[in-house]
C-alpha cells in the first residue's frame, strides 16, 4: 500500500492522506468504516479512489475484483441507519452484494478537507 501521511485526531477509520499526483486525497479503511475488524494492509493492498460530491477520497479494500453497474433491482436496506454508507443490496452472479453510497462515505472525507494554506492543521 502507498505511504500515507497521518492525520492527528482523525476518526479511527481514517488512515491518512495520500499524495496522488499532487492532489491530496484522504484515505479511509473501508473495513473499519463499515464496523468490521481491521486487516493488516500489505504492499499489494488496493486503494480505490472515488469521486463524490466534487471531491475524491480513497478506500482501502481487501481486494478489487471489478467495477460494474448494478444491473439487478436494488433494494433499500430499511434496517440500516440513515447515515449508514450501505445504500442497498442486490444480487450479482447469485450472491448478495451490498451497495455503498459514495456520498455517505464522502462525508468523512469532507471533514478532512484542507483549510486555508496559511492555517496550521486540518480545516473543517
C-alpha positions as CSV (number, residue, x, y, z in Angstrom):
1,X,0.0,0.0,0.0
2,X,1.2,3.5,-0.7
3,X,2.6,5.6,2.1
4,X,0.0,7.8,3.9
5,X,0.6,10.9,6.0
6,X,-1.2,10.5,9.3
7,X,-4.0,13.0,10.3
8,X,-4.0,13.9,14.0
9,X,-7.3,13.4,15.8
10,X,-9.0,11.9,12.8
11,X,-11.6,9.1,13.3
12,X,-10.1,5.6,13.6
13,X,-11.2,4.6,10.1
14,X,-9.3,7.5,8.5
15,X,-5.8,6.1,7.8
16,X,-4.2,9.3,6.5
17,X,-3.7,11.5,3.4
18,X,-2.4,10.2,0.1
19,X,-0.4,12.4,-2.4
20,X,-2.0,11.3,-5.7
21,X,-0.1,13.1,-8.5
22,X,0.0,16.3,-6.5
23,X,-3.6,16.0,-5.2
24,X,-4.2,15.4,-1.5
25,X,-6.7,12.6,-1.0
26,X,-8.0,11.4,2.4
27,X,-7.9,7.6,2.7
28,X,-10.3,5.5,4.8
29,X,-10.2,1.9,5.9
30,X,-13.4,0.5,4.4
31,X,-13.5,-2.4,6.9
32,X,-13.3,0.0,9.9
33,X,-15.8,2.4,8.3
34,X,-18.3,-0.5,8.0
35,X,-17.8,-1.7,11.6
36,X,-15.7,-4.7,10.7
37,X,-12.4,-5.8,12.3
38,X,-9.3,-4.2,10.9
39,X,-7.0,-6.1,8.5
40,X,-3.2,-5.7,8.2
41,X,-2.5,-3.9,4.9
42,X,0.3,-5.2,2.7
43,X,2.2,-3.9,-0.2
44,X,-0.5,-5.1,-2.7
45,X,-3.4,-3.7,-0.6
46,X,-5.6,-1.7,-3.1
47,X,-6.7,1.9,-2.5
48,X,-9.7,2.7,-4.7
49,X,-10.1,6.4,-5.3
50,X,-13.7,7.5,-5.6
51,X,-15.2,10.9,-6.7
52,X,-18.3,12.0,-4.8
53,X,-19.7,15.5,-4.3
54,X,-16.9,17.0,-6.3
55,X,-14.2,15.6,-4.0
56,X,-12.1,12.5,-4.2
57,X,-11.3,10.1,-1.4
58,X,-9.6,6.7,-1.1
59,X,-10.9,3.5,0.3
60,X,-8.6,0.7,1.4
61,X,-10.2,-2.6,0.3
62,X,-9.3,-6.3,0.9
63,X,-9.5,-6.9,-2.9
64,X,-11.0,-5.4,-6.0
65,X,-12.4,-7.9,-8.5
66,X,-14.1,-5.4,-10.8
67,X,-16.3,-2.4,-11.0
68,X,-19.6,-2.6,-12.9
69,X,-23.0,-1.0,-12.8
70,X,-25.7,-2.7,-10.7
71,X,-28.0,-4.3,-13.3
72,X,-30.4,-6.1,-11.0
73,X,-33.0,-4.2,-9.0
74,X,-31.6,-2.6,-5.9
75,X,-33.5,-2.9,-2.6
76,X,-33.1,-0.3,0.1
77,X,-32.0,-1.5,3.5
78,X,-34.6,-0.3,5.9
79,X,-32.6,-1.7,8.9
80,X,-29.5,0.4,8.2
81,X,-29.3,3.8,10.0
82,X,-29.8,6.9,7.7
83,X,-26.1,7.8,7.9
84,X,-25.0,4.2,7.0
85,X,-22.8,4.1,4.0
86,X,-24.8,1.0,2.8
87,X,-27.4,2.2,0.4
88,X,-28.9,-1.1,-0.6
89,X,-28.5,-4.7,-1.6
90,X,-28.8,-6.5,-4.9
91,X,-28.0,-9.9,-6.5
92,X,-24.9,-10.4,-8.6
93,X,-24.0,-13.8,-10.0
94,X,-26.2,-15.5,-7.4
95,X,-24.7,-13.6,-4.4
96,X,-26.0,-10.8,-2.3
97,X,-23.9,-7.7,-2.8
98,X,-24.1,-4.6,-0.6
99,X,-24.1,-1.3,-2.5
100,X,-22.2,1.6,-0.9
101,X,-23.3,5.2,-1.2
102,X,-20.2,7.2,-2.2
103,X,-21.9,10.5,-0.9
104,X,-22.3,9.0,2.6
105,X,-18.8,7.6,2.6
106,X,-17.5,11.0,1.4
107,X,-18.9,12.8,4.4
108,X,-16.0,11.5,6.5
109,X,-13.5,12.5,3.8
110,X,-15.0,16.0,3.5
111,X,-14.4,16.6,7.2
112,X,-10.7,16.3,6.4
113,X,-10.6,18.8,3.6
114,X,-7.6,21.1,3.8
115,X,-8.2,24.5,5.1
116,X,-6.5,27.8,4.2
117,X,-2.8,27.3,3.4
118,X,-1.9,29.9,6.0
119,X,-3.6,27.9,8.7
120,X,-1.9,25.0,10.6
121,X,-3.6,21.7,10.7
122,X,-6.7,20.3,9.0
123,X,-9.6,22.5,8.3
124,X,-13.3,21.7,8.6
